[in-house]
Amino acid sequence: MSEDQNQHSEEGSFKEQIMRALEEGRKNREVESTEKTTTVSGRLDKENKSEDDEELASSYERLFGKRQSKNEKQKNEAFKKESAGPSTSVEKQSVNSPVVEQKAPVKKAREESVKEIVEPSKKAEKKQVDEEKSILPKVKKEKKMTSRHSNSVKSGQDNSKIIVEAEKKTASSEQDQREEPSIFTRIGEKFDELHQMDAEFEGNISEESNLKRAERRKEDRVVHKIVYVLTIGILIVAGILAISGYNYVNAGLKPLDKNDKKLVQVEVPSGSSNRQIGDILEDGDVIRDGMIFNFYTKFKNLTNFQAGYYQFSPNMTLDQIGKELQQGGSAEPLDDASKVTIPEGYDIDQIATLVAKKTDFKKADFIKLMKDDKFFEELKTTYPDLLTDAGNAKDVRYRLEGYLFPATYNIHKSRSLKDLVTQMVDTTNQVMSQYYSQIKEKGMDVQEVMTLASLVEKEGVTESDRKNIAQVFFNRIDAGMALQSDISILYALGEHKEVVTIKDTQIDSPYNLYVNTGYGPGPFDNPSQEAISAVLNPTDNDYVYFVADISTGKVYYAKTYEEHMELVEKYVNKGQ
């Protein structure tokens, strides 16, 4: 029992010594670490402390098992007090006894515990491991020396001293090691270097971004310049094309050649569209562009083009060509001598002269046919809306005066003079067919409209003047005043001159509108469609007088006779 008690007391004291030594070494390391290390190394030392505590606990458990409870510790302390006295004598008497041999395994266990306590510190730092390896053999030798010559208590104290010295040496080695830059300090320095590199990198990035922005701005400027140049170029090209297109269209509306009067014969097949007719005229070198002709006829609402053979010249306008197409062509090919154009405002005597000149018909035959009542009745039966009022008129020179529409007519050798006149009357009926209802609404008849239109045709040149003059005639008729048109005097005289004298105005004739009031017997010439439209759509005014400047053709209007005479002296008698 005494041996077991001694053994337990030695083990308890040995444990306490080891614990104290390790605790003192740990405290020394804490003090040194707080004074010499930085905040980062301090944090890492705490981690090392926790690791040392864990290693100490693990080594303690391996050596002695689980920690004793408080009751076991109290029993050990009581047992130590009881065995404190006789322990020395027993130790002295048993220097060479078998008990020493029984304690040999205990010593080996102590040595192994020392190894296990020291070895975990080797893993923490390499230098400390090397130093501990050099110290441990000396500790073993000293333990063996003391185990042979001292008792168990002294050997435990010596061992604790040796362990303390080992701990001091390891602490000194740690101090030497910490005097050098620790791994944590180096890590901190590396972090600082990384922060500096990040700052430099960010600076480089900012510089690169600025460079990229500058390059982008340059590229944007270049792109803007390119877009600006392209836009200007497109606008210039568009302007050039627009001007060119305008000039081309404007040229297409004009005659192809004003000086070329040579007739060109073309055939318009039945059912041809305006576009096809334009292509035919373009191919025949009559017009400049068939597409422009197509658009022009649609814009002017020129329709009812007739099939047949036509003769056109390059000096003809699109309006003239359109009107001839509306009148109709010949069923057979034509030659140059069989084409005649009746100008606007020509009377029957002038038309007879022109037909005789252009055809094989004689003027006398033409005048005779105009006085043929039987032929007139045949035409009135065919065109009652047009000729009924003319048949009822009295004191007329020619019943067909005003009804031979001014246009170009194709005359074939196989056709008679009646065919030509019929063609002229038929053209007039086609023009007037759109005005019959309007004439009735105004309370007029066809004979009155054609009579005023024949006066307006020669009294005015422009459309605006013709509409104003037509209203002056209506104002005079409403006031019971004579129309006093020089055109009526010239027709009554059967002459064509520029100046009408006072003697001329005294001629005894139903056509003398200086003496006779109203419209007169009938038309004085064959008016154009524009003159007819001016009579039906006059411009409202209060004038009852007008006079035209002989040199310029401009018309001046007056409301009183005094104003009119002043205008006559100023614009008519100035050269006399």
RALINBEL-V367416 format. One record per backbone hydrogen bond with DSSP energy under -0.5 kcal/mol. NH is the residue of the N-H (numbers start at 0). CO is the residue of the C=O. E is the energy in kcal/mol with one decimal. If there is no record, write none. Layout:
((NH | CO | E) (NH | CO | E))
This chain:
((4 | 0 | -2.8) (5 | 1 | -2.4) (6 | 2 | -2.8) (7 | 3 | -2.8) (8 | 4 | -2.6) (9 | 5 | -2.8) (10 | 6 | -2.5) (11 | 7 | -2.6) (12 | 8 | -2.6) (13 | 9 | -2.5) (14 | 10 | -2.4) (15 | 11 | -2.3) (16 | 12 | -2.3) (17 | 13 | -2.5) (18 | 14 | -2.5) (19 | 15 | -2.4) (20 | 16 | -2.7) (21 | 17 | -2.6) (22 | 18 | -2.2) (23 | 19 | -3.0) (24 | 20 | -2.7) (25 | 21 | -2.2) (26 | 22 | -2.4) (27 | 23 | -2.5) (28 | 24 | -2.1) (29 | 25 | -2.0) (30 | 26 | -2.3) (31 | 27 | -2.3) (32 | 28 | -2.5) (33 | 29 | -2.1) (34 | 30 | -1.4) (35 | 31 | -1.9) (36 | 32 | -1.8) (41 | 37 | -2.6) (42 | 38 | -1.9) (43 | 39 | -1.9) (44 | 40 | -2.4) (45 | 41 | -1.9) (46 | 42 | -1.6) (47 | 43 | -2.3) (48 | 44 | -2.9) (49 | 45 | -2.5) (50 | 46 | -2.2) (51 | 47 | -3.2) (52 | 48 | -3.0) (53 | 49 | -2.2) (54 | 50 | -2.9) (55 | 51 | -3.1) (56 | 52 | -2.7) (57 | 53 | -2.7) (58 | 54 | -2.8) (59 | 55 | -2.5) (60 | 56 | -2.3) (61 | 57 | -2.2) (62 | 58 | -2.4) (63 | 59 | -3.0) (64 | 60 | -2.0) (72 | 68 | -2.0) (73 | 69 | -1.9) (74 | 70 | -2.1) (75 | 71 | -2.3) (76 | 72 | -2.3) (77 | 73 | -2.3) (78 | 74 | -2.4) (79 | 75 | -2.1) (80 | 76 | -1.7) (81 | 77 | -1.7) (82 | 78 | -1.8) (83 | 80 | -0.7) (87 | 84 | -1.0) (89 | 85 | -1.9) (90 | 86 | -2.0) (91 | 87 | -2.3) (92 | 88 | -2.5) (93 | 89 | -1.6) (94 | 91 | -0.8) (99 | 96 | -1.1) (100 | 96 | -0.7) (101 | 97 | -1.8) (102 | 98 | -1.8) (103 | 99 | -0.5) (103 | 100 | -0.9) (106 | 102 | -2.0) (107 | 103 | -2.3) (108 | 104 | -2.3) (109 | 105 | -2.3) (110 | 106 | -2.8) (111 | 107 | -2.7) (112 | 108 | -2.3) (113 | 109 | -2.4) (114 | 110 | -2.2) (115 | 111 | -2.8) (116 | 112 | -2.2) (117 | 113 | -2.4) (118 | 114 | -3.1) (119 | 115 | -0.8) (120 | 117 | -0.8) (121 | 117 | -0.9) (121 | 118 | -0.9) (122 | 118 | -1.2) (123 | 119 | -1.0) (124 | 120 | -1.6) (128 | 124 | -1.3) (129 | 125 | -1.7) (130 | 126 | -1.9) (131 | 127 | -2.4) (132 | 128 | -2.0) (133 | 129 | -1.4) (134 | 130 | -1.4) (135 | 131 | -2.5) (136 | 132 | -0.8) (138 | 134 | -1.9) (139 | 135 | -2.2) (140 | 136 | -2.3) (141 | 137 | -2.6) (142 | 138 | -2.4) (143 | 139 | -2.2) (144 | 140 | -2.4) (145 | 141 | -2.6) (146 | 142 | -2.0) (147 | 143 | -1.1) (148 | 144 | -1.1) (149 | 145 | -1.8) (154 | 150 | -2.3) (155 | 151 | -1.8) (156 | 152 | -2.2) (157 | 153 | -3.3) (158 | 154 | -2.6) (159 | 155 | -2.2) (160 | 156 | -2.4) (161 | 157 | -3.0) (162 | 158 | -2.7) (163 | 159 | -2.5) (164 | 160 | -3.0) (165 | 161 | -2.6) (166 | 162 | -2.7) (167 | 163 | -2.8) (168 | 164 | -2.9) (169 | 165 | -2.8) (170 | 166 | -2.7) (171 | 167 | -3.1) (172 | 168 | -2.9) (173 | 169 | -2.8) (174 | 170 | -2.8) (175 | 171 | -3.0) (176 | 172 | -2.7) (177 | 173 | -2.8) (178 | 174 | -1.9) (179 | 175 | -0.9) (179 | 176 | -0.5) (185 | 181 | -2.5) (186 | 182 | -2.2) (187 | 183 | -2.7) (188 | 184 | -2.9) (189 | 185 | -2.9) (190 | 186 | -2.6) (191 | 187 | -2.5) (192 | 188 | -2.9) (193 | 189 | -2.9) (194 | 190 | -2.7) (195 | 191 | -2.6) (196 | 192 | -2.9) (197 | 193 | -2.9) (198 | 194 | -2.7) (199 | 195 | -3.0) (200 | 196 | -3.1) (201 | 197 | -3.2) (202 | 198 | -2.5) (203 | 199 | -3.0) (204 | 200 | -3.2) (205 | 201 | -3.0) (206 | 202 | -2.6) (207 | 203 | -3.3) (208 | 204 | -3.5) (209 | 205 | -2.7) (210 | 206 | -2.8) (211 | 207 | -3.1) (212 | 208 | -3.0) (213 | 209 | -2.8) (214 | 210 | -2.8) (215 | 211 | -3.1) (216 | 212 | -2.7) (217 | 213 | -2.4) (218 | 214 | -2.9) (219 | 215 | -3.2) (220 | 216 | -2.7) (221 | 217 | -2.6) (222 | 218 | -3.0) (223 | 219 | -3.2) (224 | 220 | -2.7) (225 | 221 | -2.7) (226 | 222 | -3.1) (227 | 223 | -2.9) (228 | 224 | -3.0) (229 | 225 | -3.0) (230 | 226 | -2.9) (231 | 227 | -2.8) (232 | 228 | -2.8) (233 | 229 | -3.1) (234 | 230 | -2.8) (235 | 231 | -2.6) (236 | 232 | -2.9) (237 | 233 | -3.3) (238 | 234 | -2.8) (239 | 235 | -2.8) (240 | 236 | -3.1) (241 | 237 | -2.8) (242 | 238 | -2.8) (243 | 239 | -3.0) (244 | 240 | -3.2) (245 | 241 | -2.7) (246 | 242 | -2.7) (247 | 243 | -2.6) (248 | 244 | -2.7) (249 | 245 | -2.9) (250 | 246 | -2.5) (251 | 247 | -2.1) (252 | 248 | -1.4) (253 | 249 | -0.6) (253 | 250 | -0.8) (255 | 285 | -0.6) (255 | 313 | -0.8) (256 | 313 | -2.0) (259 | 256 | -1.2) (260 | 258 | -0.8) (263 | 311 | -4.1) (265 | 309 | -2.7) (267 | 307 | -2.9) (268 | 266 | -0.7) (271 | 268 | -1.4) (276 | 272 | -2.6) (277 | 273 | -2.5) (278 | 274 | -2.0) (279 | 275 | -2.1) (280 | 276 | -2.5) (281 | 277 | -2.3) (282 | 278 | -2.6) (283 | 279 | -1.6) (284 | 281 | -1.4) (285 | 280 | -2.7) (286 | 280 | -0.9) (292 | 288 | -1.6) (293 | 289 | -2.1) (294 | 290 | -2.4) (295 | 291 | -2.7) (296 | 292 | -2.4) (297 | 293 | -1.7) (298 | 294 | -2.5) (299 | 295 | -2.6) (301 | 296 | -3.1) (302 | 300 | -0.8) (305 | 324 | -3.2) (307 | 267 | -2.2) (308 | 329 | -3.0) (309 | 265 | -3.1) (311 | 263 | -2.9) (311 | 309 | -0.5) (313 | 261 | -0.6) (314 | 259 | -1.0) (315 | 312 | -1.8) (317 | 252 | -0.6) (320 | 316 | -2.2) (321 | 317 | -2.5) (322 | 318 | -2.3) (323 | 319 | -2.0) (324 | 320 | -2.0) (325 | 321 | -1.7) (326 | 322 | -1.6) (327 | 323 | -1.2) (328 | 306 | -1.2) (329 | 308 | -2.4) (337 | 334 | -1.2) (338 | 335 | -0.8) (339 | 408 | -2.9) (341 | 406 | -3.7) (342 | 340 | -0.6) (344 | 525 | -2.3) (345 | 342 | -1.2) (350 | 346 | -2.3) (351 | 347 | -2.5) (352 | 348 | -1.8) (353 | 349 | -2.1) (354 | 350 | -2.7) (355 | 351 | -2.1) (356 | 352 | -1.5) (357 | 353 | -2.1) (358 | 354 | -2.3) (365 | 361 | -1.6) (366 | 362 | -2.5) (367 | 363 | -2.4) (368 | 364 | -1.8) (369 | 365 | -1.4) (370 | 366 | -1.0) (370 | 367 | -0.6) (371 | 368 | -0.9) (372 | 370 | -0.9) (375 | 371 | -1.8) (376 | 372 | -2.5) (377 | 373 | -1.8) (378 | 374 | -2.0) (379 | 375 | -2.7) (380 | 376 | -2.1) (381 | 377 | -1.5) (382 | 378 | -2.9) (386 | 382 | -2.2) (387 | 383 | -1.8) (390 | 386 | -2.0) (391 | 387 | -1.0) (392 | 388 | -0.6) (392 | 389 | -0.7) (398 | 369 | -0.5) (400 | 397 | -1.5) (402 | 399 | -2.1) (404 | 402 | -0.9) (404 | 423 | -1.0) (406 | 404 | -0.6) (408 | 339 | -4.2) (410 | 337 | -5.5) (410 | 408 | -0.5) (411 | 409 | -0.6) (414 | 411 | -1.8) (419 | 415 | -1.4) (420 | 416 | -2.3) (421 | 417 | -2.9) (422 | 418 | -2.0) (423 | 419 | -1.7) (424 | 420 | -2.4) (425 | 421 | -2.7) (426 | 422 | -1.7) (427 | 423 | -1.7) (428 | 424 | -2.4) (429 | 425 | -1.9) (430 | 426 | -1.8) (431 | 427 | -2.7) (432 | 428 | -1.4) (433 | 430 | -0.8) (434 | 431 | -2.1) (435 | 431 | -0.8) (438 | 434 | -2.3) (439 | 435 | -1.7) (440 | 436 | -1.8) (441 | 437 | -1.5) (442 | 439 | -1.2) (443 | 438 | -2.1) (448 | 444 | -2.1) (449 | 445 | -2.7) (450 | 446 | -1.8) (451 | 447 | -2.5) (452 | 448 | -2.5) (453 | 449 | -1.7) (454 | 450 | -1.4) (455 | 451 | -2.8) (456 | 452 | -2.2) (457 | 453 | -0.7) (457 | 454 | -0.7) (458 | 454 | -2.2) (459 | 455 | -2.0) (465 | 461 | -2.1) (466 | 462 | -1.9) (467 | 463 | -2.0) (468 | 464 | -2.9) (469 | 465 | -2.1) (470 | 466 | -1.5) (471 | 467 | -2.0) (472 | 468 | -2.2) (473 | 469 | -1.9) (474 | 470 | -2.5) (475 | 471 | -2.1) (476 | 472 | -2.3) (477 | 473 | -2.4) (478 | 474 | -1.5) (479 | 476 | -1.1) (480 | 475 | -3.1) (483 | 512 | -2.2) (487 | 484 | -0.7) (488 | 484 | -1.0) (489 | 485 | -2.3) (490 | 486 | -2.1) (491 | 487 | -2.2) (492 | 488 | -2.6) (493 | 489 | -1.6) (494 | 489 | -1.8) (500 | 498 | -0.5) (504 | 500 | -1.3) (505 | 502 | -1.4) (506 | 503 | -1.5) (508 | 506 | -1.1) (511 | 508 | -2.0) (512 | 510 | -1.1) (514 | 511 | -0.5) (515 | 511 | -2.4) (525 | 345 | -1.4) (526 | 524 | -0.7) (531 | 527 | -1.8) (532 | 528 | -2.4) (533 | 529 | -1.9) (534 | 530 | -1.7) (535 | 531 | -1.7) (536 | 532 | -1.5) (537 | 534 | -0.5) (538 | 466 | -1.1) (539 | 537 | -0.5) (543 | 557 | -1.9) (544 | 557 | -1.8) (546 | 555 | -2.3) (548 | 553 | -3.1) (549 | 570 | -0.9) (552 | 548 | -2.7) (555 | 546 | -3.2) (557 | 544 | -2.0) (563 | 559 | -1.9) (564 | 560 | -2.5) (565 | 561 | -2.0) (566 | 562 | -1.9) (567 | 563 | -2.2) (568 | 564 | -2.7) (569 | 565 | -2.0) (570 | 566 | -2.6) (571 | 567 | -2.5) (572 | 567 | -2.3) (574 | 571 | -0.5) (575 | 572 | -0.8))
